[in-house]
Amino acid sequence: MNFSDRLLCAVDSGMRTLFAVPRAARATPTPEPGSQGGTLSPAERRLSGALMRVNHVGEVCAQALYTSQAMTTKNDNLRRHLEAAAREETDHLAWTSERLEELGDRPSWLNPLWYAGAFTIGLVAGRVGGDALSLGFVVETERQVAEHLGSHLNRLPEHDAASRAIVAQMQQDEAAHADAALHAGGVELPLPVREIMRMAARVMTGTAHYV
């Protein structure tokens, strides 16, 4: 495909991410037998909903990042790698969306803004820095997401077994994505860049918790 074709595919991917009902290829993770479960209080339900909304935003951003990077790379093998990772992230998008509905909560109202920001970062990284830098952003993003998901496992109500099972599987997948991007040629980003990404993530997650 030429660049115009890839751009049209990227627009289609963005529209489906933001406005279509996501469909997972894998079954939604379920709690292990014997996991503690129970009825959530209203406060616990609000907390779980807010945390899953933040996780859903992360998956919206992941779709944007992978889509923009797949659009800019000239390496067919790398494009297939990025597209495969995006498909796995679609599972996460579907799982978090489904869980939000079960909790009676909603996605972030700012999802188009989050998507546009992540898409721009991926586009700039791919066009300016090339494949190595583009993959470096994937490595650092996925590492920070995996760390963030670990913090959610500590914050989710202990007996919200359904949310905890989803987050645990997502954390495992994100760590695998970081390793795969590193092995594919990603470079370690400079510390100042990593810290800027971390601060931007705090702003995004702090806002998405409520909005």
C-alpha positions as CSV (number, residue, x, y, z in Angstrom):
1,M,0.0,0.0,0.0
2,N,1.1,3.6,-0.6
3,F,1.1,6.3,2.0
4,S,-2.4,7.4,1.1
5,D,-3.8,3.9,1.5
6,R,-2.1,3.5,4.9
7,L,-3.5,6.9,5.9
8,L,-7.0,5.8,5.1
9,C,-6.5,2.6,7.0
10,A,-5.3,4.7,10.0
11,V,-8.4,6.8,9.8
12,D,-10.6,3.7,9.7
13,S,-8.7,2.3,12.7
14,G,-9.2,5.5,14.7
15,M,-12.9,5.6,13.9
16,R,-13.4,1.9,15.0
17,T,-11.3,2.5,18.2
18,L,-13.3,5.5,19.2
19,F,-16.8,4.7,18.1
20,A,-17.3,1.0,17.3
21,V,-17.9,-1.8,19.8
22,P,-14.5,-3.6,20.1
23,R,-14.5,-7.3,19.6
24,A,-11.9,-9.5,21.4
25,A,-10.2,-12.5,19.7
26,R,-9.5,-14.0,23.1
27,A,-12.0,-14.7,25.9
28,T,-12.3,-12.3,28.7
29,P,-9.9,-13.4,31.5
30,T,-11.8,-14.9,34.4
31,P,-10.8,-15.2,38.1
32,E,-9.0,-18.3,39.2
33,P,-11.0,-20.9,41.1
34,G,-11.1,-19.9,44.7
35,S,-10.5,-16.2,44.1
36,Q,-12.2,-14.0,46.5
37,G,-15.2,-12.3,45.1
38,G,-18.3,-10.6,46.4
39,T,-20.7,-7.8,46.0
40,L,-19.1,-4.4,45.6
41,S,-20.3,-1.5,47.7
42,P,-21.2,1.7,45.8
43,A,-17.8,3.3,46.7
44,E,-15.9,0.2,45.6
45,R,-17.9,0.1,42.4
46,R,-17.0,3.7,41.7
47,L,-13.3,3.1,42.4
48,S,-13.2,0.0,40.1
49,G,-15.0,1.9,37.4
50,A,-12.6,4.8,37.6
51,L,-9.6,2.5,37.4
52,M,-11.0,0.5,34.5
53,R,-11.8,3.8,32.7
54,V,-8.1,4.8,33.1
55,N,-7.1,1.3,31.7
56,H,-9.5,1.7,28.8
57,V,-7.9,5.1,28.0
58,G,-4.5,3.4,28.0
59,E,-5.8,0.9,25.4
60,V,-7.2,3.7,23.2
61,C,-3.8,5.3,23.3
62,A,-2.1,2.0,22.5
63,Q,-4.3,1.6,19.4
64,A,-3.3,5.1,18.3
65,L,0.4,4.5,18.9
66,Y,0.6,1.2,17.1
67,T,-1.5,2.5,14.2
68,S,0.6,5.6,13.6
69,Q,3.8,3.6,13.8
70,A,2.6,0.9,11.4
71,M,1.6,3.7,9.0
72,T,5.1,5.4,9.0
73,T,7.4,2.4,8.9
74,K,8.8,1.2,5.6
75,N,9.7,-2.2,7.0
76,D,7.0,-4.8,6.1
77,N,8.1,-7.2,8.9
78,L,7.9,-4.4,11.5
79,R,4.6,-3.3,10.2
80,R,3.2,-6.8,10.6
81,H,4.7,-6.9,14.1
82,L,3.0,-3.7,15.1
83,E,-0.3,-4.7,13.5
84,A,-0.2,-8.0,15.5
85,A,0.4,-6.1,18.7
86,A,-2.5,-3.8,17.9
87,R,-4.8,-6.7,17.5
88,E,-3.8,-8.0,20.9
89,E,-4.4,-4.5,22.4
90,T,-7.9,-4.7,20.8
91,D,-8.6,-7.6,23.2
92,H,-7.7,-5.3,26.1
93,L,-9.9,-2.5,24.7
94,A,-12.8,-4.9,24.5
95,W,-12.2,-6.4,28.0
96,T,-12.0,-3.0,29.7
97,S,-15.0,-1.7,27.7
98,E,-17.0,-4.7,28.8
99,R,-16.0,-4.4,32.4
100,L,-16.9,-0.7,32.5
101,E,-20.4,-1.6,31.3
102,E,-20.7,-4.3,33.9
103,L,-19.7,-1.8,36.6
104,G,-22.3,0.7,35.3
105,D,-19.6,3.2,34.4
106,R,-18.4,4.8,31.2
107,P,-15.3,5.4,29.1
108,S,-13.5,8.8,29.2
109,W,-15.3,11.7,27.5
110,L,-11.8,12.8,26.3
111,N,-10.9,9.6,24.4
112,P,-10.7,11.5,21.0
113,L,-8.2,13.8,22.6
114,W,-6.1,11.0,24.1
115,Y,-6.2,9.2,20.8
116,A,-5.0,12.2,18.8
117,G,-2.2,12.9,21.3
118,A,-0.9,9.3,21.2
119,F,-1.2,9.1,17.4
120,T,0.8,12.3,17.0
121,I,3.6,11.0,19.3
122,G,3.8,7.8,17.3
123,L,3.7,9.7,14.0
124,V,6.5,12.0,15.0
125,A,8.6,9.2,16.5
126,G,8.3,7.2,13.3
127,R,8.9,10.0,10.8
128,V,11.7,11.8,12.7
129,G,13.5,9.1,14.6
130,G,12.9,6.0,12.4
131,D,12.0,2.5,13.4
132,A,14.5,2.2,16.3
133,L,13.2,5.3,18.1
134,S,9.6,4.4,17.2
135,L,10.1,1.0,18.9
136,G,11.9,2.7,21.8
137,F,8.7,4.6,22.5
138,V,6.8,1.3,22.5
139,V,9.3,-0.2,24.9
140,E,9.0,2.6,27.4
141,T,5.3,3.1,27.0
142,E,4.6,-0.6,27.6
143,R,6.9,-0.7,30.6
144,Q,5.2,2.2,32.2
145,V,1.8,0.8,31.4
146,A,2.7,-2.6,33.0
147,E,4.0,-0.7,36.1
148,H,0.7,1.3,36.2
149,L,-1.4,-1.8,35.9
150,G,0.6,-3.3,38.9
151,S,-0.4,-0.2,40.9
152,H,-4.1,-0.8,39.9
153,L,-3.8,-4.4,41.2
154,N,-2.9,-2.9,44.6
155,R,-5.8,-0.4,44.5
156,L,-8.7,-2.5,43.1
157,P,-11.0,-3.8,45.8
158,E,-9.7,-7.2,46.9
159,H,-13.0,-8.9,46.1
160,D,-13.4,-7.4,42.6
161,A,-12.0,-10.6,41.2
162,A,-13.4,-9.9,37.7
163,S,-11.5,-6.6,37.3
164,R,-8.4,-8.0,38.9
165,A,-8.3,-11.0,36.4
166,I,-8.5,-8.6,33.4
167,V,-5.8,-6.3,34.8
168,A,-3.4,-9.1,35.6
169,Q,-3.6,-10.5,32.0
170,M,-3.2,-7.0,30.6
171,Q,-0.1,-6.5,32.7
172,Q,1.4,-9.8,31.4
173,D,0.7,-8.9,27.8
174,E,2.1,-5.3,28.1
175,A,5.4,-6.7,29.5
176,A,5.6,-9.1,26.6
177,H,5.0,-6.2,24.1
178,A,7.8,-4.2,25.7
179,D,10.2,-7.2,25.4
180,A,9.2,-7.9,21.8
181,A,9.7,-4.2,20.8
182,L,13.1,-4.2,22.4
183,H,14.1,-7.4,20.6
184,A,12.8,-6.0,17.3
185,G,15.4,-3.2,17.5
186,G,13.9,-0.6,19.9
187,V,16.4,1.7,21.6
188,E,16.4,2.8,25.2
189,L,15.1,6.4,25.4
190,P,17.1,9.0,27.3
191,L,16.1,9.5,30.9
192,P,14.7,13.0,30.4
193,V,12.4,11.7,27.6
194,R,11.3,8.8,29.9
195,E,10.5,11.3,32.7
196,I,8.5,13.5,30.4
197,M,6.5,10.5,29.3
198,R,5.9,9.6,32.9
199,M,4.7,13.1,33.8
200,A,2.4,13.2,30.7
201,A,1.0,9.8,31.7
202,R,0.2,11.1,35.2
203,V,-1.7,14.0,33.8
204,M,-3.7,11.7,31.5
205,T,-4.5,9.0,34.1
206,G,-5.3,11.6,36.7
207,T,-7.8,13.3,34.4
208,A,-9.3,10.1,33.0
209,H,-9.9,8.9,36.6
210,Y,-12.7,11.4,36.8
211,V,-13.5,12.6,33.2
